[in-house]
């Protein structure tokens, strides 16, 4: 069975759904600025995770931390 131009039609529909955003990585930052931004975000994420691990151990949401 021939699918014809199904892929192209699907791409057009997806682009219309996403408002034509596409995969554009140009955010106006230099590679060094992007690296700094990403490093800062990663530090914040790890600090938040560490704070949750230190203060929220008894929250009951952990995986396999059932001490009996």
Steps between C-alpha positions, in 0.01 A plus 500: 500500500629840412470765767558789263569828672369399841817612680488844344134539592573390856787748526275781377232405753753482783645837405152653495428351844823636646450843351795462267755495785703209378841406637668837520791503742592863431416668829732797446769373736861423434617149582675633813185676622296187433752290695480740797120500492486121486757463780303737723176312430670169578640634829155624602348166411754301698467736799122459493532124477749492787267714713212264428712198586617656827169638615242281337610146570184419696267626227419146390563574136839333475574187305593203712578694818270295720684430825333236716 
